[in-house]
Amino acid sequence: MMFLRVLLVLLLTGTAAAQERREAGLELVLLADASGSIDAEELAFQRQGYASAMTDPQVVAAIESSIYGSIAVTYVEWASNTAVVADWMIIESLETAQAFAKALTGPPRQAYGSNAIGGALLDAKKLIEANDIRAPRAVIDFSGDSIRNFSGPPIAVARAEVLAAGITINALPILRPEDGRRAGANLEQEYADRIIGGPGAFMVTAEGRASFAETVRRKLVLEVSGVTPATYSFAANRD
């Protein structure tokens, strides 16, 4: 009899926990560079770029017209450590997008030091696995201006673990006048070869400040829609 009572309690507890889980069409970790190459002004600029993109009419329309009509998003900055700037939030309307954008502007910088890309990818994976959200797709959106990995697990090891969990990694390489393909190092190719992966993985490039918010907007529309740059026409889908 006691065993049956314990079993009933466990079943009821499990059912209640399942009922408490929120649902969305996509779990999206925005993993933004906050390493030593990103100063305070650039950090604020990146946050503002994501805030502007998230509230863009085309992004909001893509969310509202998606199968679930919602996505779950968190904004995390990475360096030698990672720090959650805006915790998981369900975006389903302009109002909730504005609330997420507002959450980006207040928190102080909490990620410092040199690059630990492998550790950042694994931390993002943990955030997806530990949240209270159920979604058919999970994406880590990694942005940065370097491929160096000074501490933590190797990129290849971390990437393989993320992909094995069924999580897609997209990328946003940020080019600087002295870096990236302009200097012959070809950051884009490095990100294509060593960062992105999983079903529908893609990469879009931020050429500089002038186009950063627009690039983020395009990337968000693609991720929400579950398509790639090769299969989506922005001209045809613009409001």
Order of alpha helices (4+ residues) and beta strands (2+ residues): alpha-beta-beta-alpha-alpha-beta-beta-alpha-alpha-beta-beta-alpha-beta-alpha-alpha-alpha
